[in-house]
């Protein structure tokens, strides 16, 4: 892969990663709820899903998916319903008042939030990206511009995947870090409940919007 091609792709990766989407919303939501360290597991799940989408698109399966109306509808519906499910779960997340230990120390009672296990956080990130039809559409449209048909496909996909994930890791951790710095503003259960409802509502809205995503008819 030529350097000028890679640099153009590197710039495109930053535009894609910074653009708000379900991954950014999830990173901010988990960063605010669990802190940066725990959200890293979620972000690794997002990257795994991103690699799967890139391999699907680069291997030509993405084009076949877009060519099939029924297959695309299935992926779109599953992705949309999953985001709506995540939003509802976030909205209904249980929040408890701080315990007596906080009161005895004279500290504000920090609310206790139910924390997802590392496995569930990883799976949530993975499924959020892998069921996103907008990601598949974008990859199918963008990847061919950076792939040289006169060179082996495998090494090129490896470079593209490593570049995309490297950039996305930085951006998603940035979103999570910014959100985690706001945790001090949510020192009571009522504020945390409202935070859950806001991010839950955003996830539901993003999921609902996916229902209106249309495939491009095959040429």
N, C-alpha and C positions, 0 to 999 in steps of 0.2 A: 504494500500500500504506500503510495507516494505521500510525502509530508504535507503537501498542499491539500490533498484530499482529506488526510487525517485531521488537519487543523480546521477545515471547514466542518467536518463532522463533530469535532470537539466543541466548536462554537454552537452548532445546532443542539448538541446535548445539553448545554447550559440553558438554552432557550426552552427546551422541552421540560427540563427538570424544574426550573423556576416557575413555569406556568402553573397556576393553581389547578389542582385536581384531587381525585380521591386519595392518592398517596400522601399528598401534602396535608390534607385534612386529617387523615389518620395519624400521621406523624405528630401534628400539633395536638390532637386530642389525647394521644397516649403520653406525649411529653408533659402536658398539663396535668394529667391524671396520675402518672407513675414516675415522672422524672426522666432525665436524659438516659441514665444508665440502663434502666429497664426497657426504654423505648428502642434501644439499639437492636434488641431481638426482633422487634416489629419491623425495623428498617431492613434487617437482613432478609426477612421474609419478603418484603417488597422487592428487594434486589433479585431474589430467586425467581419470583414471578416475572420480573422484567427480563431476565435471561431467557426464560421459557418463551415469552412472547417474541423476543428477538430471534430465537432459533426457529420458532414456528414461521415467522415472517420471512426470515432469510432462507429457510429451506423450501419455500414455495407453498407451504401448507396454508399460509395466511391468504394468499391469492385464491386458493381453492375455497377457503372458508367464505371469502367475500363473494365468490361466484355462486355460492349456494344460498339461496334465500332462506331455506329452512334451517340450515346449520348456523347461519349468522343470527337468525331470530332466537335460536336456542341459547347461544352464547350471550347475546344481548340480554335476554330475559333473566338468565341465571345471574349475570353480573349485576343487573339492576336490582333484582330481589335480594341479593346478598348484601348490597350496600344499604338497602332499606332495612334489612334485618339488623345490620350493625348499628344503624341509626336508632332503631327502636330499643335495642339492647343498651346503647349508651344513654338514651333518654330515661330508661327505667333502672339504670345502675343504682345499686343500693349504697347509700351513704349514711354512716352512723356518726353521732356526736362523739367528741373526744372523751377519753376515759377520765377516771378520777385522778390518775397519776399527773395529768396535765394541770388539773386544778390545784393539787397539793403543791406543785412546783411554782404556782403562781403564773403559769404560762397560759396563753390563750388555748382553748380547747381545739386542737386540730382534728378535723373530721377524718374518720377512717373510711377509706374507699376500698371496695373489693378489688383485688388485683388479679388479673388474668395470669395463668401459669405461663412460663416461657414458651411452652409448646403451643399454647393457644395464641399467644401474641405473634409468634412466628407464622402460624397457619393463617391468622387474620391478615397479616401483611401479604403473604403469598397469594391467597385467594382474592384479595382486593385488586392486585395487579393482573393476575392471570385471567380473571373473568371480566376484564375491562375491554370491551370491543373497540373503544376509541383508541386504545393503545395499539391494537392489532391493525386498525385502519392506518394509523400514523406510520407504523413500522413498515407496512407494505408500500406506502407511498414514498417513504424517505430512504429506506435501506438500498434499493436498487441504484440510487444515484451515487453511492459510495462503494459499490462492489464492482470490481474489475472482472469481467467474465473470462479474461485470458489468464487469470491466476487461480490457484486452488481456492475453493470457497471456505474450507474449514479455518485456515489461519486468518482469513479476513473477518469471519464472523467472531473469532476469538478476540481479535483486536477491537472490533466494534463493541462487543459485549463488555470487555474490560473497561473501555473508555466510558461507555454509558453508565455502568454501575459505579465507577469511580466518581464521576460527576454527581450522580444521583445520591450516593452515600453522603457526600459533602452537603448537598442541598437539603436532604431530608433531615440530617443531623442538625443543620442550621435551623430549620423549622422547629424541630423538637427542642432545641436549646432555647430559642426565643420563648416558646410556650412554657418550658419548665421554669424560666426565670419569673414567670407570672404566678407561680404557685403560691407565693407569699400573699397574694391578693385574695386568695380563697382560703381563709382561715376559719370559716364556719360552714356548717353543713348546708345551710341554705344557699350560700354562694356556689358551693361545689355542685349542688343540684342544678342550679341555673347554668353553670358551665356545661354540665352533661347535656342539658336540654338544648343549648345552643349548638354544640358540636353534633349532637344526635340529629337535630333538625337539619343541619348542613349536609350530613351524610344521607339522610332521607331525600333531600332536595337533589343531590348529585345522582343518587340512584334513580330517582324519578326521571331526571333529565335523560338518563341512558335509554329509557323507553322510546325516546324520540330520535335517537341516533339512527341514521339510515345508511345502508350499504351503498357502495358505488356499483352500478350495474356493470357486469363483465363486458369488456369490449368485444 
